[in-house]
Amino acid sequence: MPSFLRLRPVFLFLTLLCSASLQAQPTDTRALLPVPVQVAWGKGSYLVKQSFTWQVATPAPGPPSGAADSAVTEAVGHFLLPALSATPLSEEQIRKARLSSQVPSANLTIQYGRAGRLLAYGDDESYSLRVTPMGVALNAPTHLGVLRGLATLRQLVMKEKKSISLPEVDITDSPRFAWRGLLMDAARHFMPVATVKRNLDGMWATKLNVLHWHLSDDQGFRVESFALPRLHQMGSQGQFYTQAQVREILAYAARRGIRVVPEFDMPGHTTAWLPGYPELASNDSTYGVSPRWGVLNIAIDPTKETTYQLLDKLLAEMTALFPDPYFHIGGDENDGRQWKRNPRIVQFMRDNKMVTDKGQPDKHALQMYFNRRILQLVTRYNKKMVGWDEILGPGLPTDAVIQSWRGRKGLYEAAKAGHPTILSNGYYIDLNYSAATHYAVDPLPQDAPLTPEQKKLVLGGEATMWAEFADSVIVDSRIWPRAAAIAERLWSPATVTNVPDMYRRLALFSNELETLGLQHRKAPEQILAQLAQGKSVAPLRTLASVLEPVKEYKRHFQGFKYTTATPLNRLVDAAPSESDAAREFGVALDALLARRMASKFPNDAETRTGLAALRATLLRWQANDVLVQPVLAANPTLTEYAPLSGQLKALATLSLERLTLLEKGQAPSASAQAAALKQLDAAKAPAGQTELAIVPAVRRLVEAK
């Protein structure tokens, strides 16, 4: 390999990173997501040969560790080599692609200084990547940086009819935040091992590095326990991970450079604990695993020593099972009503001066007592305790990490009190908000009211995917591709804020996710086919493409009673969390409206093309109603969506009329305008827990002056 491809010293690499971090977003981002710190494109390319080879140069000061080398080898063989081949590769071909020589002679040369300490928060994930017409060099201080660089390299692959190539480029890159997580909720709906694994692959592709695994809640306790076996025997309805499966997922994640932080939520959200261990309860009621959703306000008793004896057994076992130094104890959404209704617990609060200024029992003080007791146990097992922002309060040692879900205020308060903190507020992807909404949320905006030292306590953030309305079939479509926008916010420089460019790359990345085995497109399409019952699925697909589930937690209050046994196989479950069709329509419409001069469209080729494209879309939506109504009528689970199809037709018709008026430079009559606005208000009404996503764009058209 030519000398200019030899890997550069780490100190020079880090110097380049420091200077590059101050620069603005690269203007040419191609298909890269997250956007690297610094990108310099060349004019040439590297043509991938059929016999593509790779090697790992000996890292200093000694040979690579077995685990690090295994992780790099798996990433190259599983993720990179198949993307560089026009035909599927056999295991033998993948094995032979690696050269053992220490002399740089392969098409791809990888070098890293040492094995990354995966379980050490903040370990170096930086890398440099150089592609020239002669070959590829990937250099990193640790093997974790190599894993991040391989994810970037995969996104550079360009396939044409008869060739595969990589563009000439020089990249230096490192993450802005060291904690970049995704919460997966396996308690509300159980997520089988295969589901977790394929989402770990998606995390690798976006450089997310923490799987926050929510393993217990009112609806289930999902891990096999030998110390307290009735937890999983009576609290899981037979759906739990064996400890062998947990270790399998931990190893799978580690080979992708991903830490796993378990969460066992307490003292609230513990209904599923009580069937097996009723002595934990705060009253004498008998409980079963909850079949319903919502905040149940059932909490274990924090005043009895037997509670801590049982929890000590559980924590001793689970802290040994999960090697990450962080351990999440939940601590959220406990309003203390059970404690206040138990005279013995109330007396405990009074005896221990846990009262408000008005002399009333203080549930927050009691929970702080519980938090400190649990922190002692977690610390005994050499773990750092993580909890939701409700655990923050006077007297909580600063060792506890605060995860803020209720607002950025909690994040700031935690940092000012000396706590490490993680932001999840604004990253709740289960609320069905747009990628742009999440993309705009920054853990450390420029106006953050924190000192430089306090800012260092903001570890990063986590996308959170609560699973009341996501089972193992559709969970991919609720996570991806929107989680990739959050991944970019947490990895890329703060100056990377171009929303249209983010959406352009998000579409490309969505295609890449399919090649990794994610089912974010496949699963909804299967639901649509089942709902169509042998009829043409195209009209139903057209309708579903412009629907979105109602936002936030309104789905609980839309006239349909959900339980843990409710199948998630209705049209609302096939509808996208964010409608690309509606968004693209809105973008095209806004671009067209921006071209008006004196309330009239110019008569140029670009305007005519834009008008023609919008009209084609509107005509297709207008014509779809007559095609889809027979499909809706034939399936009782679809009939509730018939009004939305009618509204889609009506809004398409209205939009066509308004475009014609604008093209002529004419304004609607006052009565026509009033009728149109009334029609838009009616179209906002949800049906089948979905809403028509084109309403805001059509309103902008109707209100255009």
C-alpha positions in Angstrom: 0.0 0.0 0.0 1.4 3.5 -0.9 2.9 5.5 1.9 0.2 8.1 1.8 -2.3 5.5 2.9 -0.3 4.5 5.9 -2.1 5.3 9.1 -1.4 8.6 10.7 -0.3 9.1 14.3 -3.0 9.3 16.9 -1.9 12.7 18.2 -2.2 14.3 14.8 -5.6 12.7 14.3 -6.8 14.2 17.6 -5.5 17.6 16.7 -7.5 17.5 13.5 -10.6 16.5 15.4 -10.3 19.4 17.8 -10.0 21.9 15.1 -12.7 20.3 13.0 -15.2 20.4 15.8 -15.5 24.2 15.5 -16.5 24.1 11.9 -20.0 24.3 10.5 -22.0 21.5 9.0 -20.4 20.1 5.8 -22.3 21.2 2.8 -21.9 17.9 1.0 -23.2 15.2 3.3 -24.0 12.5 0.6 -25.6 9.5 2.4 -23.7 10.0 5.7 -25.8 9.8 8.9 -24.8 10.9 11.4 -22.8 13.7 9.8 -19.1 13.4 10.6 -17.2 16.2 12.3 -15.0 16.8 9.2 -15.4 15.6 5.6 -13.2 16.4 2.6 -14.3 14.8 -0.6 -11.9 14.1 -3.5 -12.7 13.8 -7.2 -11.8 10.1 -7.6 -13.1 6.9 -6.3 -11.9 3.4 -5.3 -13.3 0.7 -7.5 -14.1 -2.3 -5.3 -12.6 -5.5 -6.7 -14.3 -8.9 -6.6 -11.5 -10.2 -4.3 -11.7 -7.4 -1.8 -9.3 -8.0 1.1 -8.8 -6.4 4.5 -6.4 -6.7 7.4 -5.8 -5.4 10.9 -2.3 -3.9 11.5 -0.8 -4.8 14.8 -1.9 -2.2 17.4 0.6 -0.8 19.8 1.8 -1.7 22.3 0.7 -5.3 21.7 -1.7 -7.6 19.9 -5.4 -6.9 20.0 -7.5 -8.5 22.6 -9.6 -11.5 21.5 -12.9 -9.6 22.2 -11.9 -6.5 20.3 -10.5 -8.4 17.3 -13.7 -10.6 17.3 -15.9 -7.5 17.3 -14.0 -5.9 14.4 -13.9 -9.2 12.4 -17.7 -9.6 12.9 -18.4 -6.0 11.9 -16.4 -6.3 8.7 -17.8 -9.7 7.8 -21.4 -9.2 8.8 -21.9 -5.5 7.8 -19.2 -4.4 5.4 -18.2 -7.2 3.1 -21.8 -8.1 2.0 -22.4 -4.4 1.1 -19.2 -4.5 -1.1 -20.3 -7.6 -3.1 -22.7 -7.8 -6.0 -23.5 -11.4 -4.9 -24.0 -13.1 -1.5 -20.8 -14.1 0.1 -20.2 -17.5 1.7 -18.6 -17.9 5.1 -15.5 -19.2 3.4 -15.3 -16.1 1.2 -15.7 -13.8 4.2 -13.0 -15.8 6.1 -10.5 -15.7 3.2 -11.0 -11.9 2.7 -8.9 -11.2 5.8 -5.1 -11.1 5.3 -2.8 -12.1 8.1 0.3 -10.2 6.9 1.5 -7.3 9.1 2.7 -5.4 6.0 -0.1 -3.1 4.7 -1.2 -4.8 1.5 -4.9 -5.2 1.7 -7.6 -3.1 0.1 -8.8 -2.0 3.5 -6.2 -1.6 6.3 -7.5 -1.1 9.9 -5.4 0.0 12.8 -6.4 0.8 16.4 -4.2 1.6 19.3 -6.0 -0.5 21.9 -9.1 -2.4 22.7 -11.9 0.0 23.8 -13.2 -0.4 27.3 -16.8 -0.9 26.3 -18.1 -0.6 29.8 -16.2 2.5 30.6 -18.4 5.5 30.0 -16.8 8.1 27.7 -14.1 5.8 26.2 -12.7 7.0 22.9 -14.9 6.4 19.8 -13.1 8.7 17.4 -11.7 7.5 14.1 -10.3 8.7 10.8 -11.2 7.2 7.5 -9.4 7.8 4.2 -10.5 6.4 0.8 -8.3 7.0 -2.2 -8.2 5.4 -5.7 -5.6 3.0 -4.2 -7.4 1.7 -1.2 -9.0 2.4 2.2 -7.4 3.1 5.6 -9.3 3.2 8.9 -7.5 4.4 12.0 -8.8 4.8 15.5 -7.4 5.0 19.0 -9.7 2.1 20.1 -11.5 -0.8 18.4 -14.8 1.1 19.3 -13.7 3.9 16.9 -13.1 1.2 14.3 -16.7 0.0 14.7 -18.0 3.6 14.3 -15.8 4.1 11.2 -17.0 0.8 9.6 -20.6 2.1 10.0 -19.5 5.2 8.1 -17.6 3.2 5.5 -20.7 1.2 4.8 -22.7 4.3 4.0 -20.1 5.3 1.4 -20.8 2.3 -0.8 -22.1 3.2 -4.2 -23.6 0.5 -6.4 -24.2 0.9 -10.1 -25.2 -1.7 -12.7 -21.9 -3.4 -13.1 -19.6 -1.8 -10.4 -19.3 -1.0 -6.7 -17.2 1.9 -5.6 -16.3 4.1 -2.7 -15.9 7.9 -3.2 -12.5 9.5 -2.5 -12.8 11.1 0.9 -11.0 12.0 4.1 -13.0 11.9 7.3 -12.1 12.7 10.9 -14.9 12.1 13.4 -15.8 11.7 17.0 -19.1 11.9 19.0 -20.4 15.1 20.6 -21.9 13.1 23.5 -20.6 9.9 25.0 -24.1 8.6 26.1 -26.3 8.0 23.0 -29.0 5.6 23.9 -32.2 3.8 22.8 -34.7 2.6 25.4 -36.5 -0.6 24.4 -39.5 -1.6 26.5 -39.8 -5.3 26.8 -42.1 -5.1 29.9 -45.3 -3.8 28.3 -44.9 -6.0 25.2 -42.3 -8.7 25.3 -39.6 -8.3 22.6 -38.0 -11.6 21.6 -34.3 -12.0 21.2 -34.4 -11.7 17.5 -36.3 -8.3 17.8 -33.7 -6.9 20.2 -30.8 -8.1 18.0 -32.0 -6.5 14.8 -32.5 -3.2 16.6 -29.0 -3.5 18.0 -27.9 -3.7 14.3 -29.8 -0.5 13.6 -28.1 1.1 16.6 -24.7 0.1 15.3 -25.5 1.7 11.9 -26.4 5.0 13.6 -23.6 4.9 16.2 -25.9 4.7 19.1 -24.0 3.1 22.0 -26.4 2.4 24.9 -29.3 0.0 24.9 -31.5 1.0 27.9 -33.4 -2.2 28.4 -36.7 -1.7 30.4 -37.2 -5.1 31.9 -40.0 -4.7 34.5 -43.2 -2.8 34.8 -46.8 -3.3 35.9 -47.4 -5.6 32.9 -44.5 -7.9 33.3 -41.2 -8.9 34.9 -39.1 -10.2 32.0 -35.8 -11.7 33.4 -35.3 -15.1 34.8 -34.4 -14.9 38.5 -32.9 -17.7 40.4 -32.8 -15.7 43.6 -36.5 -14.7 43.5 -37.9 -17.2 40.9 -41.6 -16.3 41.4 -40.9 -12.9 39.9 -40.6 -14.3 36.4 -42.7 -17.4 37.1 -45.8 -15.5 38.2 -45.0 -12.0 36.7 -44.3 -12.7 33.1 -47.1 -14.8 31.7 -44.4 -17.1 30.4 -42.7 -14.4 28.4 -39.3 -13.7 29.8 -35.6 -13.8 29.0 -33.6 -16.7 30.4 -30.3 -15.6 31.9 -28.6 -17.4 29.0 -30.5 -15.3 26.5 -29.6 -12.2 28.4 -25.9 -13.1 28.2 -26.4 -13.8 24.5 -27.9 -10.3 23.9 -25.1 -8.7 26.0 -22.5 -10.4 23.9 -24.2 -9.4 20.7 -24.4 -5.8 21.8 -20.8 -5.7 22.9 -19.6 -6.9 19.5 -21.3 -3.8 18.1 -19.8 -1.5 20.6 -23.1 -1.1 22.5 -23.5 -1.1 26.3 -26.6 -2.5 27.9 -28.1 -0.8 30.9 -30.9 -2.7 32.5 -33.9 -1.0 34.2 -35.9 -2.6 37.0 -38.5 0.1 37.8 -39.2 0.6 41.5 -41.0 1.5 43.8 -43.8 2.2 41.4 -44.6 0.3 38.2 -44.2 -2.9 40.3 -47.6 -4.6 40.0 -46.0 -7.6 38.2 -43.7 -8.2 41.2 -46.6 -8.6 43.7 -48.2 -11.9 42.5 -45.0 -13.8 43.4 -44.0 -11.7 46.4 -47.1 -10.2 48.0 -45.1 -9.2 51.1 -43.7 -6.4 49.0 -47.1 -4.7 48.7 -48.1 -1.5 50.5 -51.5 -2.9 51.4 -53.2 -6.3 51.9 -54.7 -6.5 48.4 -54.0 -9.5 46.1 -52.5 -8.5 42.7 -52.1 -10.1 39.3 -50.1 -8.9 36.4 -51.9 -5.9 35.1 -53.8 -6.4 31.9 -54.3 -2.6 31.4 -52.2 0.4 30.6 -51.8 3.7 32.4 -50.2 4.8 35.7 -51.7 2.4 38.2 -50.2 4.0 41.3 -49.3 0.7 42.9 -46.0 0.8 44.8 -44.0 -1.6 47.0 -43.7 -0.8 50.7 -40.5 1.2 51.4 -40.9 1.0 55.2 -40.3 -2.7 55.9 -36.8 -4.2 56.2 -38.0 -7.3 54.5 -38.5 -5.2 51.3 -34.8 -4.3 51.3 -33.8 -7.9 52.1 -35.7 -9.1 49.0 -34.4 -6.3 46.8 -30.9 -7.0 48.0 -31.2 -10.6 46.7 -32.5 -9.4 43.4 -29.9 -6.7 43.0 -27.1 -9.0 43.9 -28.2 -11.3 41.1 -29.0 -8.8 38.5 -25.9 -6.6 39.0 -23.8 -9.7 38.5 -25.8 -10.6 35.3 -25.4 -7.2 33.7 -21.8 -6.1 33.7 -22.3 -2.4 32.8 -21.4 -0.1 35.7 -24.7 1.7 35.4 -27.9 0.2 36.8 -31.3 1.9 36.3 -33.9 1.7 39.1 -36.7 3.7 37.5 -38.3 5.7 40.3 -41.0 7.4 38.1 -44.7 8.1 38.4 -45.4 7.1 42.0 -47.9 9.5 43.5 -47.8 7.9 46.9 -51.5 7.3 47.3 -51.0 3.8 48.5 -48.5 4.9 51.1 -50.9 7.6 52.4 -53.8 5.2 52.7 -51.8 2.8 54.9 -51.9 4.0 58.6 -48.7 2.0 59.4 -46.8 3.7 56.5 -48.2 7.1 57.4 -47.0 6.6 61.0 -43.5 5.6 59.7 -43.4 8.9 57.8 -44.4 10.9 60.9 -42.0 9.0 63.2 -39.1 9.8 60.8 -40.1 13.4 60.2 -41.1 12.9 56.6 -43.8 15.6 56.7 -44.5 18.7 54.7 -44.3 22.2 56.1 -48.1 21.8 56.9 -47.4 18.6 58.9 -48.8 16.3 56.3 -47.2 13.0 55.3 -44.6 13.7 52.5 -44.5 10.9 50.0 -41.6 12.5 48.2 -39.5 12.4 51.4 -40.4 8.7 51.8 -39.4 8.0 48.2 -36.1 9.8 48.8 -35.5 7.5 51.8 -36.2 4.5 49.5 -33.9 6.0 46.8 -31.0 6.3 49.3 -31.5 2.8 50.6 -31.5 1.4 47.0 -28.4 3.6 46.2 -26.6 2.0 49.1 -27.4 -1.5 47.7 -26.5 -0.6 44.1 -23.2 1.0 45.3 -22.4 -2.1 47.3 -22.4 -4.1 44.1 -20.1 -1.5 42.4 -22.8 0.1 40.2 -23.8 3.6 39.5 -27.5 4.2 40.0 -29.6 5.8 37.3 -33.1 6.9 37.9 -35.8 9.1 36.3 -36.0 12.7 37.4 -38.5 12.0 40.1 -35.7 10.6 42.2 -33.9 14.0 42.4 -34.2 15.6 45.8 -32.4 16.9 48.8 -29.9 14.4 50.3 -29.5 12.3 47.2 -25.8 11.6 46.8 -24.4 13.1 43.5 -23.3 9.6 42.5 -26.9 9.0 41.2 -27.4 9.7 37.5 -30.7 11.6 36.7 -32.5 10.8 33.5 -34.8 13.7 32.6 -38.1 12.8 31.0 -40.4 15.6 32.3 -38.5 18.5 30.9 -35.1 20.2 30.4 -35.7 22.0 33.7 -35.1 18.7 35.5 -31.9 18.1 33.5 -30.6 21.6 34.5 -31.6 21.2 38.2 -29.8 17.8 38.3 -26.6 19.2 36.7 -26.7 22.2 39.1 -27.0 19.9 42.0 -23.9 18.0 40.8 -25.6 15.0 39.3 -24.6 13.4 35.9 -27.7 13.6 33.8 -29.2 12.2 30.6 -31.9 13.9 28.5 -34.9 11.9 27.2 -37.5 14.7 27.2 -38.1 15.6 23.6 -36.9 12.1 22.4 -40.0 10.1 23.2 -40.5 8.4 19.8 -43.6 6.5 21.0 -45.5 9.9 20.9 -45.5 9.8 17.1 -43.9 13.2 16.6 -41.9 14.0 13.5 -38.2 13.4 13.1 -37.8 17.1 12.8 -39.4 17.7 16.2 -36.9 15.4 17.8 -34.0 16.7 15.7 -34.6 20.2 17.1 -34.1 19.1 20.7 -30.5 19.5 21.9 -29.3 18.3 25.3 -27.0 21.4 25.5 -28.4 24.3 23.5 -26.3 27.5 23.4 -28.6 29.1 26.0 -28.3 26.3 28.6 -28.1 28.1 32.0 -25.1 25.9 33.1 -21.5 26.6 33.9 -18.8 24.9 31.9 -18.3 22.3 34.7 -22.1 21.7 35.0 -22.3 21.2 31.2 -19.7 18.3 31.5 -22.3 16.5 33.7 -24.7 16.3 30.7 -23.8 12.8 29.5 -26.0 12.8 26.4 -29.5 11.5 25.7 -31.7 8.6 24.9 -34.6 8.0 22.4 -37.3 6.2 24.4 -39.6 3.6 22.8 -42.4 2.7 25.3 -44.3 -0.2 24.1 -48.0 0.1 25.0 -48.7 0.4 21.3 -45.7 -1.4 19.9 -45.3 -5.2 19.9 -42.5 -7.2 18.5 -44.0 -7.0 15.0 -44.4 -3.3 14.6 -41.8 -2.0 17.0 -39.2 -1.5 14.2 -41.6 0.9 12.4 -42.1 2.9 15.5 -38.3 3.3 16.2 -36.9 3.6 12.7 -36.0 5.7 10.8 -36.9 8.5 13.2 -34.4 7.4 15.9 -31.6 8.0 13.4 -32.4 11.7 13.6 -31.9 11.6 17.4 -28.7 9.6 16.9 -27.3 12.4 14.7 -28.2 15.0 17.2 -26.3 13.1 19.8 -23.2 12.3 17.6 -22.8 15.2 15.2 -21.6 18.8 16.0 -24.3 21.2 17.3 -24.0 23.1 14.0 -25.5 20.2 12.1 -29.1 21.5 11.9 -30.2 21.3 8.2 -33.6 19.7 8.4 -34.3 19.2 4.7 -30.9 17.6 4.3 -31.6 15.4 7.4 -34.8 14.1 5.7 -33.0 13.5 2.4 -30.4 11.3 4.2 -33.0 9.7 6.4 -34.7 8.3 3.3 -31.4 6.8 2.1 -30.7 5.4 5.6 -34.2 3.9 5.7 -33.2 1.8 2.6 -30.0 0.8 4.4 -31.9 -0.4 7.4 -33.8 -2.8 5.2 -30.6 -4.4 4.1 -29.7 -4.9 7.8 -32.9 -6.8 8.4 -35.0 -4.2 10.1 -38.7 -4.7 9.5 -39.8 -1.0 9.7 -41.3 -1.2 6.1 -42.0 -4.9 5.8 -44.2 -5.3 8.9 -46.7 -2.5 8.1 -47.0 -3.8 4.6 -47.8 -7.3 5.9 -50.6 -5.8 8.1 -52.0 -3.9 5.1 -52.1 -7.2 3.1 -53.9 -8.9 5.9 -56.4 -6.1 6.2 -57.1 -6.1 2.5 -58.2 -9.8 2.7 -57.2 -10.7 -0.8 -58.3 -7.4 -2.4 -55.9 -5.0 -4.0 -53.7 -3.5 -1.2 -52.7 -0.4 -3.2 -55.7 1.8 -2.3 -55.4 0.9 1.3 -51.7 1.7 1.2 -52.4 5.1 -0.3 -54.8 5.9 2.5 -52.5 4.6 5.2 -49.6 6.6 3.8 -51.3 9.9 4.7 -52.5 8.8 8.1 -50.6 9.0 11.4 -51.5 7.6 14.8 -52.8 10.3 17.2 -50.1 12.1 19.0 -48.9 11.7 22.6 -51.1 9.3 24.6 -54.4 10.3 23.1 -54.8 6.8 21.7 -55.9 5.7 25.2 -58.9 8.0 25.0 -60.2 7.5 21.4 -63.1 5.2 22.2 -61.2 1.9 21.9 -60.4 -0.1 25.0 -56.8 -1.4 24.9 -55.4 -4.1 27.1 -52.2 -6.1 27.0 -54.1 -8.7 25.0 -55.3 -6.4 22.3 -53.7 -7.3 18.9 -51.9 -4.5 17.3 -53.0 -5.3 13.7 -55.4 -2.5 12.8 -54.8 0.3 10.2 -53.5 2.6 12.9 -50.7 0.1 13.5 -49.8 0.0 9.8 -49.9 3.8 9.5 -46.5 5.5 9.8 -45.6 7.5 12.9 -44.6 10.2 10.5 -46.2 10.4 7.0 -43.5 10.9 4.4 -46.3 11.4 1.8 -47.8 14.3 3.8 -44.5 15.8 4.6 -43.3 15.7 1.0 -46.6 17.2 -0.1 -46.2 20.0 2.4 -42.6 20.7 1.3 -43.5 20.8 -2.4 -46.5 23.0 -1.7 -44.5 25.5 0.4 -41.8 25.7 -2.3 -44.5 26.4 -4.8 -46.2 29.1 -2.7 -42.9 30.7 -2.1 -42.6 31.3 -5.9 -45.7 33.5 -6.1 -45.3 37.1 -7.2 -48.1 39.5 -6.6 -50.3 36.6 -5.5 -49.8 34.8 -8.8 -47.6 32.0 -9.9 -44.9 32.9 -12.5 -45.3 31.1 -15.8 -41.9 29.3 -15.9 -40.9 25.7 -16.4 -40.0 25.1 -12.7 -43.4 26.4 -11.5 -45.3 24.5 -14.1 -43.4 21.3 -13.1 -44.2 21.9 -9.5 -47.9 22.5 -10.1 -48.1 19.4 -12.3 -46.5 17.2 -9.6 -48.8 18.5 -6.9 -51.9 18.1 -9.1 -50.8 14.5 -9.9 -50.6 13.7 -6.1 -54.0 15.4 -5.4 -55.7 13.6 -8.3 -54.4 10.3 -7.0 -55.7 11.0 -3.5 -59.0 12.3 -4.9 -59.5 9.1 -7.0 -58.5 6.8 -4.2 -61.7 7.0 -2.2 -63.8 5.1 -4.7 -61.1 2.4 -4.8 -60.6 2.0 -1.1 -64.2 2.2 0.2 -65.0 -1.4 -0.9 -61.9 -2.6 0.9 -62.9 -0.7 4.0 -66.5 -2.0 3.9 -65.5 -5.6 3.5 -63.5 -5.7 6.7 -65.2 -4.8 10.0 -61.9 -3.6 11.5 -61.6 -1.0 8.6 -65.0 0.5 8.5 -64.1 3.2 11.1 -61.6 4.6 8.7 -64.1 5.3 5.9 -64.7 9.0 7.0 -60.9 9.7 6.7 -60.9 8.4 3.1 -63.8 10.7 2.4 -62.0 13.6 4.0 -58.9 12.8 1.9 -61.0 13.1 -1.2 -62.6 16.3 -0.1 -59.3 18.0 0.8 -57.7 16.9 -2.4 -60.7 18.4 -4.3 -60.4 21.6 -2.3 -56.7 21.8 -2.9 -57.1 21.4 -6.6 -59.6 24.2 -6.7 -57.3 26.5 -4.7 -54.3 25.8 -6.9 -56.4 26.8 -9.9 -57.4 30.0 -8.3 -53.9 30.9 -7.3 -52.7 30.1 -10.8 -55.2 32.6 -12.1 -54.3 35.1 -9.4 -57.9 35.0 -8.1 -59.1 35.0 -4.5 -62.0 32.8 -3.1 -65.2 34.4 -2.1 -65.7 35.1 1.6 -68.3 32.3 1.8 -66.1 29.8 0.0 -63.2 30.7 2.4 -65.4 30.2 5.4 -66.7 26.9 4.1 -63.1 25.7 3.4 -61.9 26.5 6.9 -64.9 24.7 8.4 -64.1 21.7 6.2 -60.5 21.8 7.4 -61.7 21.9 11.1 -63.9 18.8 10.4 -61.0 17.0 8.7 -58.9 17.3 11.9 -61.2 14.9 13.7 -59.4 11.5 14.3 -60.9 8.2 13.4 -59.6 4.8 14.3 -57.0 6.4 16.5 -55.5 8.0 13.4 -55.5 11.5 11.9 -55.2 12.8 8.4 -51.6 14.1 8.2 -52.1 16.5 5.2 -54.5 18.8 7.0 -51.8 21.4 8.1 -50.4 21.7 4.6 -53.9 22.1 3.0 -54.6 24.8 5.6 -51.5 26.7 4.5 -52.8 26.5 1.0 -56.3 27.6 1.9 -55.0 30.5 4.0 -52.5 31.7 1.4 -53.0 35.3 0.5 
